[in-house]
Structures are given as structure tokens and as C-alpha cells.
């Protein structure tokens, strides 16, 4: 589902967003990254982890991008929808 919003941005950010081929996709991706970053920070805080070595952080970011790419793949989405339906029907425990 897609919802249309009207937002206000500072001039400098508006210029960047408007310069993109798909402004909505650009802003959506920025929000997704922000949500992931905040979720990761909450998880780290709960685990009592103050600092992640840069090489480990790079691995985490790479894996998140791989997962996002899979989510956008129609074949992957169809397979997961079929698996979820089988689970709902009790075929998969």
C-alpha cells in the first residue's frame, strides 16, 4: 500500500530530493535506513554494546542491503507468501 504525503524540507534537502529520478523512492530509502539504524541502536543498547568495530559494522550494513534486495525480488516474495500460507494452513509446524 502506498500513501501520498505532503512534506516540508529545508531548501538544501529539497534540492537534493528533487534532483533524484524518483523523489519518493529516494526519500523512502532514506527513511528505511533511518528505521534500520534506530532499530540496530536499540538492539545494541539492550545488549549493552557500546561500540562496533568498523569492519563488523560494514558486514551488518552489507547484510541489510542484501536482505532489502531479496525483499524486492518478486520470486522471493512469492516463495515467502507460499510458505506463509502453508504455515497458516498448518502444513508447516
N, C-alpha and C positions, 0 to 999 in steps of 0.2 A: 504494500500500500504506500502511496506517495501523498504527502500533504504539502500544499503550497503555503509558503510563509513569506511575509514581507519583513525584512530585517534592515537595520541601520548599521552601517560600518563607518569607521573613520576613513577619511579620504584616501589615505595611503593603502589601506587594505581593500577598499572598494576598487581602486585602480588595478590592484593585483588580481582580484577575483574577476573583474570584468574583462581582463586580458586573457582569460582562460577560454579554451574552446567550449567547455561545458561548465559554466559557473556553479550550477547546482551540484554536479558531481565533485567538483573541486572542494566546495565547502563541506559536503557530506563526508568526504575522505578526511578532511581536517578534523571534523567532529569525531569521526570514528577513532582517529589517532589519539585525540584528547581523552575519549572514554577509555580506551585501552591503557593509556598512560596512567590515568587515575585509578583504574582497577588494579593495575600492577603495583602502584604505590601503596594502595590499601593492603594488598596481599603481603607486600614486603613489611609494612608496618606491623601487621598482625603476626608475622613470623619473627619479628624482632631483628630484621635485616636492615642495617643502616646504609650499606654500600654494596654495589655490584661491580665487580671488575669490568672494565670496558669490553673485553673480549666476550664475556658471558652476556653482557647487555646486548651486544651485536648479534649473538646467537638467538636471543629471545626475540629481538625485532625481526630477524630473518624468518623465524618460525611463524610469527604472527602474520607476516606478509604471505607466506605460503598458505596458511590457513585461510586468509581472506581470498586468495586466488581460487582455492578449492571451492569456497562458498559461492563464488560467482560462476563456476563451471556448471552448465545445465545438466550434464551427465552425472556429476557428483550429487547435485541437488535431487535429481530423480531417484538415484540409488538410495539416498538417505530417506527420502519420502517413502519409498517402498519398504525399507527396513522399519521405519517408524510405524507404518501401517501394520506390518506383520507383528510387531510388538504389541500394538493396540489390540489386535485380534487374539493375542495370547499364543501365537505360534512361536515367538521368541521369548524365553523367560526373562 
